[in-house]
C-alpha cells in the first residue's frame, strides 16, 4: 500500500466536467485527453508498485518546491539507501529516439522525458540537501503502454520499456532494505511539502451561466437521462441505471469543485440538474447527506 496514495488531480476532474458542459477548443480538448491518458498510465504503474513486497515507502504524485522552483514526481520510492523517482509515460505507437526529443514515425515531436527526469533529480537532490538527508537517487523513465516502441535508443539510457516491467519489479523486490524512523520522517516531510494545487493549470476559463445544465449519465456522459415517474432512479438511453441519490450527489460535487464560492442550496442544485430532478427530491437528499445552515429560502448545506 502506498504511503502517499494517488488521487485524481482537481484540474482533471474539472476538465472532465467542462468537456461535457461546454465546447472546448480543439487544443483544450487535446490537452484534456492527454491529461486523462497520463493519469491512466500513472494508475497502471501504481498497480505494479502496490504489489512490491520489499521494505520501501511509495509516495505517489509529489509536487514540490525548492528555491522557488516547482517540480513534480509521478512516483517516488524510498529504500534504505536509495530514492527512486519514476517518470511515467503513457505514449502509444512507434517512436524514434533523438538526443533532444522523441519523434513519432509520422514526424510528431515530443519532449525527451530524460530532460524532465534530469531536472527532477537535480531539484530533488537540492531539496534533500536543504533537509540535511543523504540518499543516492536513481531516476527512471517508465513507458507503461504495451503498444509503445522506441527505435534507435542508446542502451545506456534509464528507460524501462513495457516488456521490462516484470524485470524491474523483480529488481525492486530483491533490493536489500531495512527502513527506520529516519525514512518515515523523510517521507512525512515530503508529503507535508506536497503542493496539491497545480501551478501549471491549463483549465480554460468558464462561467456558470454559460455552462450546459442537466443531469448526465455516469457512463456515456450524455444528457439523455430521464427520471421514471414515482421512482428514485435515473435511466439513460445507453441502458445505464443510477440511483437518484448518487446522481444528485455527483452533481453537488461538480458544483463544489467548479464553484467553491457558491453555497449549495436546493435551488442551485435544481438549476444545475436542469430541472430534471424535483426540488422536493433534491431537498430530501441534501437534508440526509449534509448539515443545513439557516431556514427557508436562505438555507444552504455544508459537509457534516
N, C-alpha and C positions, 0 to 999 in steps of 0.2 A: 504494500500500500504506500502511495506517495506521501512523503512528509508534507509537501505542499501540493494539493490537488490542482487540476486544471479546470477552469470554468470558462464558459463561453464569454468571449470579450463583449462588453457593453456595445462597442461600435458595431460588431457583427450582429448582435440582437437588434439594434436599431435599423441596420441596413435590411435585415430580413423583413421587418415591418414596412419600411419605406418602399421596398421593391414591390410590395403588394398594393400599397395605398397611394402611391404617386408614380409619375412617369420619370424614371431615372434616365439620364442621358446614356448613350452607348458606352462612354468612358466610365461613368459611375456604375453602370450595371456590370461591366467587365471587372472593375475593382471589387465589387461585391462578390462576384463569383470566385475571384482569386482568393478573397478572404475566407470564403466557405471551404475552398479546396485546401488552403493552407491549414486551417483548423482541423479539417478531417484527417490530414496527414499527421498532425501532431497527436491527435487522439489515437490513431492507428499505432504510432510508436509507443504511446502510453500502454497499450495492451501488451506490448512486449516487455517493457521495463517493469510492469506490475508483476511479472512472473519471476523476476530475479529473486534468487534465494540467498545471494551473498549479502554480507553485512554492509549496508550502504544507506544513504539518505537521498531520496529522489525529490527534487524541487522542480515543479513544472511551471513554466511561464513566469519568469522573473523579469521585471522591468526595473532597472537600477540606474543610479546616477553617481557619477564621480567627477569632481571638478567641473560641475555644471554641464556635463556631457552625459546624455542618457544612452543606454544600450539595453538590448533585450536578449534573453537567453531562452530558447524554446524548452530545453530540458537540461537540468544540471544534476549530476550525480556525484555525491561526496563519498569517497572511500578513505581508508585510513591515511594514505599519504598523497593521494591524487584526487583532483577535481576534474570531472569530465563534463565540459559544456558541449551540448549537441545542437547543431543547426539542422533542422528537419525540413526537407524539401519534398513537395508532392508533385514534382514535374512529371509529365507524361509524354511519351513519344521518343523519337530519335534525336539526340543532341551531339554536337561536336565540341570538344574542349578547345578553347582558345585561352592564351595566358591572361587576357583581360576580361573574358566573358565566356558564357556558354551560348551556343548558337544552334537553333534547330536546323535540320537539313533543308528546310524551306527558307532559311535566312533570318528568322526572327531572333533577336538578341536578348539575352538576359544577363544581369549582373553575375559575375563569378561569385558563388557563395563563399569561396575561400577568403575573399576580401572582407566580407561581413564577419566570418569566423575569426580572422586575424584581428579585426577591430575589437570584437567582443573579448577575446583572450587578453588583449593588451589592457583594456579598461578593467576587466575583472582582476588582473594582476595588480593594477593600481589600487583598486578598492581593497583588496586583501592586504596590501602593504599599509594602507591607512588604518585597517583594522588590526594590524600587527599580528597577522597569522601567515603561516608559510605552508603552501602546498604546491606540488607540481600541478601544472594544468595541461591536460591533453585534450584538445578540441577535435571534434569530428563532424563532418557533414554527412548526414544520413539521407539517402534518396529512398523514400519509403514506397513509392509506387512501383508495383511489379511490371508495369508496362513502360518503364523508363530504361533507355540505353544511352550510354555516353561513349562516344568514339574518340580515339586519339588522345586519351588521357594518360599523362605520365603516371607510372606506377607508384611514385613516392608521395602522391597527394593523399591527404587524410580523408578520403572518400569511402563511404560504406554504401555499396550497391545492394539492391533488393535481395539478390542471391547470397549476399554475405551476412545478412542479418542473423541467421541462426548461429554462424560462427562468432559474430560479435557478442551475442547473448552468452554463449559458452565461455568466451574470454572473460566477460564481466563477472560471470558466476564463479569463475576459477580464481579471481583476484584475491590474494590473502588480505583480509581486512578485519580489524578489530576497532570498533568505534568506542569513543569515550565521551564524557560530558563535554569535552572540548569541541567535538564535532557537532554536537547538538546545539551548543551555544552559537557556533558559527551559522548553522542552519537557521536558527531562530533569528539571528541578526539579519541575515539576508532576506528572510521573509518579512521582517519588520521594515526593511528598506524598500521593499517592493512598492512600486507606484501603480496602483490599479488603473488610474485614468491615463489613457494613451495620450502621449504628446504628439503623436503622428496621425491624428484623426483626420479622415477624409470623408466623414459623413456629410452629405450635401445639406444645404440649408432647407428647412421645411417649416411650414406654417400650419397651425391647427385647422384653420378654416379651409385650407386648400387640400387637405388630405381626404381621401375617399373614406366615407363612413360605412359601416356594415359589419356583420359577423363573417368570418372566413373559416373555411374548412382547415382543420389542423393538419390534414394530409396533402390535399391538392392545392390549397391556398386560394381557391376560388371563392366568390361571394354567392355561389349558387346553393345557399343553405336556407332551409326552412324549419320552422318550429311547428310540428303537428299539433292541432288543436287539443288542448287538455293534457298534453304530455310534457315531461321535463327532459326533453332531449332535442337535439338538432340533427337533421338529416341532410346530407349533401348529395347532389346529383351523382357524385362518383361512388356513392354507396356507403360512405363512412358515416357512422353514427356516434355522436358525442353527447355526454351528459350536459344539460343546460348549465349546471353549476360550473363545470370545468370550462366551458366556453366563456362564460361571463368573467370568471377569474382570470382567464388568459387575456381578455380584453382590458381588464383592470391593470394587469401587468404592463400591457402596451402603453396605456395612458401614463402610468407612473414612470416608465422608462423614458418616453419621449418628452413628457411634460412634468417633470418633478415639482415644478412650482404650482401646478394646478391641484386643487383639492378634489378628492374622489367623492363625488356626490351621485345620487341616484340619477339626476338629470344628465350629468355629463357622460355617465356610463351608457345611459339610454341613447343619447345622441351618438356616441362613438359606435354603438352597435347598430346604428341606422334604424332604430325603432323596431327592429326585428323581435327583440325581447321586451316584454312589457315592463313598465316601471314597477309594478307590483312584484313581479318575479325578481327583478334586479334588487329591489329593496330587501326582499326576503334573504337573498344570498349575501348581500353586503352586511346585513344585521347579524347573520350567522357566522361570517368569517372575519369580521373586523369590529373594532370598537367605534361606536358612534359618538361624535362630539356635537353638542348642541341639539336643538329641537327644530321641528318644522322645516321650512324651506331653506333655512340657514345651516342645517345639519350637514356634516360630512364624516367620512370614515377614515380611520387610521389603523395601522397594524396593531395588534394586541401587544 
